[in-house]
C-alpha cells in the first residue's frame, strides 16, 4: 500500500514551501529596490486574475497572495502560468 501525498501546510491561507519562501524573498527585493511593472502590465495581470476561478476577489487560492500587490511586482508570476511573460 502506497503513501498518500502530504498536504502542504498553510498559514493564513498561504501554502508554506521552499518555493513560497523564494517568492517572498524576490518580492521583498522588488519592494526594497522600488521595482514595479508598468501600470498597463499590472492591470493586464489583474484582469487575468479576475477571470480566474482561483481568485476570490482579493487573494489567489493557489499561492495565497494578495493580487492587487502581486500584479505590480516584476519578479512575480502566476502559479497557473496564465500571465504573459
N, C-alpha and C positions, 0 to 999 in steps of 0.2 A: 504494500500500500504506500503510495507516494505522499509527500508532504503538501499541504495546501500553501499557496503563497501567502506571506505575511502582509497585511495591510500596512502601508506606511503610516507612521504616527503623524498626527495633525495637532497643531496648536492654533487655536483661534481660526480654524478652517484652512490653515496653510499647511500643506504637506511638508514635513521636515525630512530632508535628504541632503546628501552631499551636493546635488545639483541646486537645491534651494539655497544653500549657503553660498555657492559660487555666484548664482544670480543676484543675491542680495549684495554681495561684495562688489560686483560690477556696477550695480545700481548706485551704491554708495559712492563709488568713484565718479560716476557721471554727475551725481548731485554735488559732490565736493568740488569738482572742476567746472561746474556750471554748464555742462554739456546738455544740450537739448536738440531734438529734431525740429525741423521746420513745422510751423503750425499746421500747414496743409497735410503733412505726413501724419502728424498726431491725430488730426481729425479723420483721415482715411482709416487709420488703425482703429479708432474708437467706433467708427461706423461699422467696420467689420465685426467688432466685438458685440455691438448692439444687435446684430443679426444672428449671433451665435447662440445655440441652445445652452451653452455652458455659462453664459453671462447672466447674472441675476439683477442687473441694474447698477451694481456697484463693483462687484468682485467676480473674478473668474473662478468657477468651481473646480477647475483643474489645478491651477497654480496658487489660488487663494489671493492673488494680487488685487489691489485697488486699481482698476483700469484707467481711471482719469489721470493718475500719476504715471503709471507704467507706460502708456502710449507715447509719452513725451521723452522717454529716455532712449538714447541711441543704442545702448547695449541690450535692450530688452527685445525679446522675441515672443511670439505666440506659442504656447505649448502644443497647439494643434497645427502649427505651421500654416496659419491662414493669412498672416501678414506678408505683403510682398517684401522682398529683400532690398 
